[in-house]
Amino acid sequence: MSTYSAGPGAAAPADTDHVLGEEYEHEPVPMAARRSLFSMVMVWAGFPMIITAP
């Protein structure tokens, strides 16, 4: 196996955007692709619940 292959069925590095959707790692996220503030707050509020869950 090469350093880029993760096993059968794994996406190649060039295919990553197709599988995961478009990423905005090196550029600002366009307004049309941004999530609402409410949506982000709900995610932030959920993290402590996951961490403190028994």
KOLTI-837769 format. One record per atom (N, C-alpha, C, O): chain; atom name; x, y, z. Coordinates in steps of 0.2 Angstrom, whole numbers. Example, Ala and Ser with C-alpha at 12.3 -4.5 7.8 and 13.67 -1.06 7.14 Angstrom:
2
<atom chaine="A" atome="N" u="66" v="-28" w="39"/>
<atom chaine="A" atome="CA" u="62" v="-22" w="39"/>
<atom chaine="A" atome="C" u="66" v="-16" w="39"/>
<atom chaine="A" atome="O" u="71" v="-17" w="42"/>
<atom chaine="A" atome="N" u="64" v="-11" w="35"/>
<atom chaine="A" atome="CA" u="68" v="-5" w="36"/>
<atom chaine="A" atome="C" u="64" v="0" w="39"/>
<atom chaine="A" atome="O" u="67" v="6" w="40"/>
***
This chain:
54
<atom chaine="A" atome="N" u="4" v="-6" w="0"/>
<atom chaine="A" atome="CA" u="0" v="0" w="0"/>
<atom chaine="A" atome="C" u="4" v="6" w="0"/>
<atom chaine="A" atome="O" u="10" v="6" w="3"/>
<atom chaine="A" atome="N" u="2" v="11" w="-4"/>
<atom chaine="A" atome="CA" u="6" v="17" w="-4"/>
<atom chaine="A" atome="C" u="4" v="22" w="2"/>
<atom chaine="A" atome="O" u="0" v="20" w="6"/>
<atom chaine="A" atome="N" u="8" v="27" w="3"/>
<atom chaine="A" atome="CA" u="7" v="32" w="9"/>
<atom chaine="A" atome="C" u="0" v="35" w="8"/>
<atom chaine="A" atome="O" u="-3" v="38" w="13"/>
<atom chaine="A" atome="N" u="-3" v="35" w="2"/>
<atom chaine="A" atome="CA" u="-9" v="39" w="1"/>
<atom chaine="A" atome="C" u="-15" v="34" w="1"/>
<atom chaine="A" atome="O" u="-21" v="36" w="1"/>
<atom chaine="A" atome="N" u="-14" v="28" w="1"/>
<atom chaine="A" atome="CA" u="-20" v="23" w="0"/>
<atom chaine="A" atome="C" u="-22" v="21" w="7"/>
<atom chaine="A" atome="O" u="-17" v="18" w="11"/>
<atom chaine="A" atome="N" u="-28" v="22" w="9"/>
<atom chaine="A" atome="CA" u="-30" v="20" w="16"/>
<atom chaine="A" atome="C" u="-34" v="13" w="16"/>
<atom chaine="A" atome="O" u="-36" v="11" w="21"/>
<atom chaine="A" atome="N" u="-34" v="10" w="10"/>
<atom chaine="A" atome="CA" u="-37" v="4" w="10"/>
<atom chaine="A" atome="C" u="-43" v="4" w="4"/>
<atom chaine="A" atome="O" u="-44" v="9" w="1"/>
<atom chaine="A" atome="N" u="-46" v="-2" w="4"/>
<atom chaine="A" atome="CA" u="-51" v="-3" w="-1"/>
<atom chaine="A" atome="C" u="-57" v="2" w="0"/>
<atom chaine="A" atome="O" u="-59" v="3" w="5"/>
<atom chaine="A" atome="N" u="-59" v="5" w="-6"/>
<atom chaine="A" atome="CA" u="-65" v="10" w="-5"/>
<atom chaine="A" atome="C" u="-63" v="17" w="-3"/>
<atom chaine="A" atome="O" u="-67" v="21" w="-2"/>
<atom chaine="A" atome="N" u="-57" v="18" w="-1"/>
<atom chaine="A" atome="CA" u="-55" v="25" w="2"/>
<atom chaine="A" atome="C" u="-54" v="29" w="-4"/>
<atom chaine="A" atome="O" u="-52" v="28" w="-10"/>
<atom chaine="A" atome="N" u="-56" v="36" w="-3"/>
<atom chaine="A" atome="CA" u="-55" v="41" w="-8"/>
<atom chaine="A" atome="C" u="-48" v="43" w="-9"/>
<atom chaine="A" atome="O" u="-44" v="44" w="-4"/>
<atom chaine="A" atome="N" u="-46" v="44" w="-15"/>
<atom chaine="A" atome="CA" u="-40" v="46" w="-17"/>
<atom chaine="A" atome="C" u="-39" v="54" w="-15"/>
<atom chaine="A" atome="O" u="-45" v="57" w="-14"/>
<atom chaine="A" atome="N" u="-33" v="57" w="-13"/>
<atom chaine="A" atome="CA" u="-33" v="64" w="-11"/>
<atom chaine="A" atome="C" u="-36" v="68" w="-16"/>
<atom chaine="A" atome="O" u="-39" v="73" w="-14"/>
<atom chaine="A" atome="N" u="-36" v="67" w="-23"/>
<atom chaine="A" atome="CA" u="-39" v="71" w="-28"/>
<atom chaine="A" atome="C" u="-46" v="71" w="-27"/>
<atom chaine="A" atome="O" u="-50" v="75" w="-30"/>
<atom chaine="A" atome="N" u="-49" v="65" w="-25"/>
<atom chaine="A" atome="CA" u="-56" v="64" w="-24"/>
<atom chaine="A" atome="C" u="-59" v="67" w="-18"/>
<atom chaine="A" atome="O" u="-65" v="67" w="-17"/>
<atom chaine="A" atome="N" u="-55" v="70" w="-14"/>
<atom chaine="A" atome="CA" u="-58" v="72" w="-7"/>
<atom chaine="A" atome="C" u="-63" v="77" w="-7"/>
<atom chaine="A" atome="O" u="-68" v="76" w="-4"/>
<atom chaine="A" atome="N" u="-63" v="82" w="-11"/>
<atom chaine="A" atome="CA" u="-68" v="87" w="-12"/>
<atom chaine="A" atome="C" u="-74" v="84" w="-14"/>
<atom chaine="A" atome="O" u="-80" v="86" w="-12"/>
<atom chaine="A" atome="N" u="-74" v="79" w="-19"/>
<atom chaine="A" atome="CA" u="-80" v="76" w="-21"/>
<atom chaine="A" atome="C" u="-84" v="72" w="-16"/>
<atom chaine="A" atome="O" u="-90" v="72" w="-16"/>
<atom chaine="A" atome="N" u="-80" v="69" w="-12"/>
<atom chaine="A" atome="CA" u="-83" v="65" w="-6"/>
<atom chaine="A" atome="C" u="-85" v="69" w="0"/>
<atom chaine="A" atome="O" u="-91" v="68" w="2"/>
<atom chaine="A" atome="N" u="-81" v="74" w="2"/>
<atom chaine="A" atome="CA" u="-83" v="78" w="8"/>
<atom chaine="A" atome="C" u="-86" v="84" w="6"/>
<atom chaine="A" atome="O" u="-89" v="87" w="11"/>
<atom chaine="A" atome="N" u="-87" v="86" w="0"/>
<atom chaine="A" atome="CA" u="-90" v="93" w="-2"/>
<atom chaine="A" atome="C" u="-84" v="98" w="-2"/>
<atom chaine="A" atome="O" u="-79" v="96" w="0"/>
<atom chaine="A" atome="N" u="-86" v="104" w="-4"/>
<atom chaine="A" atome="CA" u="-81" v="109" w="-5"/>
<atom chaine="A" atome="C" u="-78" v="111" w="1"/>
<atom chaine="A" atome="O" u="-82" v="113" w="6"/>
<atom chaine="A" atome="N" u="-72" v="112" w="2"/>
<atom chaine="A" atome="CA" u="-69" v="114" w="8"/>
<atom chaine="A" atome="C" u="-66" v="121" w="7"/>
<atom chaine="A" atome="O" u="-64" v="123" w="1"/>
<atom chaine="A" atome="N" u="-66" v="125" w="12"/>
<atom chaine="A" atome="CA" u="-64" v="132" w="11"/>
<atom chaine="A" atome="C" u="-58" v="133" w="16"/>
<atom chaine="A" atome="O" u="-58" v="138" w="20"/>
<atom chaine="A" atome="N" u="-53" v="129" w="15"/>
<atom chaine="A" atome="CA" u="-47" v="129" w="20"/>
<atom chaine="A" atome="C" u="-42" v="135" w="19"/>
<atom chaine="A" atome="O" u="-40" v="138" w="23"/>
<atom chaine="A" atome="N" u="-42" v="138" w="12"/>
<atom chaine="A" atome="CA" u="-37" v="143" w="11"/>
<atom chaine="A" atome="C" u="-41" v="149" w="8"/>
<atom chaine="A" atome="O" u="-37" v="154" w="5"/>
<atom chaine="A" atome="N" u="-47" v="150" w="9"/>
<atom chaine="A" atome="CA" u="-51" v="156" w="6"/>
<atom chaine="A" atome="C" u="-57" v="157" w="11"/>
<atom chaine="A" atome="O" u="-59" v="152" w="14"/>
<atom chaine="A" atome="N" u="-60" v="163" w="11"/>
<atom chaine="A" atome="CA" u="-65" v="164" w="15"/>
<atom chaine="A" atome="C" u="-72" v="160" w="12"/>
<atom chaine="A" atome="O" u="-72" v="159" w="6"/>
<atom chaine="A" atome="N" u="-76" v="158" w="17"/>
<atom chaine="A" atome="CA" u="-82" v="154" w="15"/>
<atom chaine="A" atome="C" u="-87" v="159" w="12"/>
<atom chaine="A" atome="O" u="-88" v="164" w="15"/>
<atom chaine="A" atome="N" u="-89" v="158" w="6"/>
<atom chaine="A" atome="CA" u="-94" v="162" w="3"/>
<atom chaine="A" atome="C" u="-101" v="163" w="7"/>
<atom chaine="A" atome="O" u="-102" v="158" w="11"/>
<atom chaine="A" atome="N" u="-104" v="168" w="7"/>
<atom chaine="A" atome="CA" u="-110" v="169" w="11"/>
<atom chaine="A" atome="C" u="-115" v="164" w="10"/>
<atom chaine="A" atome="O" u="-119" v="162" w="15"/>
<atom chaine="A" atome="N" u="-116" v="162" w="4"/>
<atom chaine="A" atome="CA" u="-121" v="156" w="2"/>
<atom chaine="A" atome="C" u="-119" v="150" w="6"/>
<atom chaine="A" atome="O" u="-124" v="146" w="6"/>
<atom chaine="A" atome="N" u="-113" v="148" w="7"/>
<atom chaine="A" atome="CA" u="-111" v="142" w="10"/>
<atom chaine="A" atome="C" u="-110" v="142" w="18"/>
<atom chaine="A" atome="O" u="-109" v="137" w="21"/>
<atom chaine="A" atome="N" u="-111" v="148" w="21"/>
<atom chaine="A" atome="CA" u="-111" v="149" w="28"/>
<atom chaine="A" atome="C" u="-117" v="146" w="32"/>
<atom chaine="A" atome="O" u="-122" v="146" w="29"/>
<atom chaine="A" atome="N" u="-116" v="144" w="38"/>
<atom chaine="A" atome="CA" u="-121" v="142" w="42"/>
<atom chaine="A" atome="C" u="-124" v="148" w="46"/>
<atom chaine="A" atome="O" u="-120" v="153" w="47"/>
<atom chaine="A" atome="N" u="-130" v="147" w="49"/>
<atom chaine="A" atome="CA" u="-133" v="152" w="53"/>
<atom chaine="A" atome="C" u="-129" v="153" w="60"/>
<atom chaine="A" atome="O" u="-126" v="148" w="62"/>
<atom chaine="A" atome="N" u="-130" v="158" w="63"/>
<atom chaine="A" atome="CA" u="-127" v="159" w="70"/>
<atom chaine="A" atome="C" u="-131" v="154" w="74"/>
<atom chaine="A" atome="O" u="-127" v="151" w="79"/>
<atom chaine="A" atome="N" u="-137" v="153" w="74"/>
<atom chaine="A" atome="CA" u="-141" v="149" w="78"/>
<atom chaine="A" atome="C" u="-138" v="142" w="77"/>
<atom chaine="A" atome="O" u="-137" v="138" w="82"/>
<atom chaine="A" atome="N" u="-137" v="140" w="71"/>
<atom chaine="A" atome="CA" u="-135" v="133" w="70"/>
<atom chaine="A" atome="C" u="-128" v="132" w="73"/>
<atom chaine="A" atome="O" u="-127" v="127" w="76"/>
<atom chaine="A" atome="N" u="-123" v="137" w="73"/>
<atom chaine="A" atome="CA" u="-117" v="136" w="76"/>
<atom chaine="A" atome="C" u="-117" v="136" w="83"/>
<atom chaine="A" atome="O" u="-113" v="132" w="87"/>
<atom chaine="A" atome="N" u="-121" v="140" w="86"/>
<atom chaine="A" atome="CA" u="-122" v="140" w="93"/>
<atom chaine="A" atome="C" u="-125" v="134" w="96"/>
<atom chaine="A" atome="O" u="-123" v="131" w="101"/>
<atom chaine="A" atome="N" u="-129" v="131" w="92"/>
<atom chaine="A" atome="CA" u="-132" v="124" w="94"/>
<atom chaine="A" atome="C" u="-126" v="119" w="94"/>
<atom chaine="A" atome="O" u="-126" v="114" w="99"/>
<atom chaine="A" atome="N" u="-122" v="119" w="90"/>
<atom chaine="A" atome="CA" u="-116" v="114" w="89"/>
<atom chaine="A" atome="C" u="-112" v="116" w="95"/>
<atom chaine="A" atome="O" u="-109" v="111" w="99"/>
<atom chaine="A" atome="N" u="-110" v="122" w="97"/>
<atom chaine="A" atome="CA" u="-106" v="124" w="102"/>
<atom chaine="A" atome="C" u="-109" v="122" w="109"/>
<atom chaine="A" atome="O" u="-105" v="119" w="113"/>
<atom chaine="A" atome="N" u="-115" v="123" w="110"/>
<atom chaine="A" atome="CA" u="-119" v="121" w="116"/>
<atom chaine="A" atome="C" u="-119" v="113" w="117"/>
<atom chaine="A" atome="O" u="-119" v="111" w="122"/>
<atom chaine="A" atome="N" u="-119" v="109" w="111"/>
<atom chaine="A" atome="CA" u="-119" v="102" w="112"/>
<atom chaine="A" atome="C" u="-112" v="99" w="114"/>
<atom chaine="A" atome="O" u="-112" v="93" w="116"/>
<atom chaine="A" atome="N" u="-107" v="102" w="113"/>
<atom chaine="A" atome="CA" u="-100" v="100" w="115"/>
<atom chaine="A" atome="C" u="-100" v="98" w="122"/>
<atom chaine="A" atome="O" u="-98" v="92" w="124"/>
<atom chaine="A" atome="N" u="-102" v="102" w="127"/>
<atom chaine="A" atome="CA" u="-101" v="101" w="134"/>
<atom chaine="A" atome="C" u="-106" v="95" w="136"/>
<atom chaine="A" atome="O" u="-104" v="91" w="140"/>
<atom chaine="A" atome="N" u="-111" v="94" w="132"/>
<atom chaine="A" atome="CA" u="-116" v="88" w="134"/>
<atom chaine="A" atome="C" u="-112" v="82" w="132"/>
<atom chaine="A" atome="O" u="-113" v="77" w="135"/>
<atom chaine="A" atome="N" u="-108" v="82" w="126"/>
<atom chaine="A" atome="CA" u="-105" v="76" w="124"/>
<atom chaine="A" atome="C" u="-99" v="74" w="128"/>
<atom chaine="A" atome="O" u="-98" v="68" w="130"/>
<atom chaine="A" atome="N" u="-96" v="79" w="131"/>
<atom chaine="A" atome="CA" u="-90" v="78" w="135"/>
<atom chaine="A" atome="C" u="-92" v="76" w="142"/>
<atom chaine="A" atome="O" u="-88" v="71" w="145"/>
<atom chaine="A" atome="N" u="-97" v="78" w="144"/>
<atom chaine="A" atome="CA" u="-99" v="76" w="151"/>
<atom chaine="A" atome="C" u="-104" v="71" w="152"/>
<atom chaine="A" atome="O" u="-106" v="69" w="157"/>
<atom chaine="A" atome="N" u="-106" v="68" w="146"/>
<atom chaine="A" atome="CA" u="-111" v="62" w="146"/>
<atom chaine="A" atome="C" u="-107" v="56" w="149"/>
<atom chaine="A" atome="O" u="-101" v="55" w="148"/>
<atom chaine="A" atome="N" u="-111" v="52" w="153"/>
<atom chaine="A" atome="CA" u="-108" v="47" w="157"/>
<atom chaine="A" atome="C" u="-107" v="41" w="152"/>
<atom chaine="A" atome="O" u="-104" v="36" w="154"/>
***
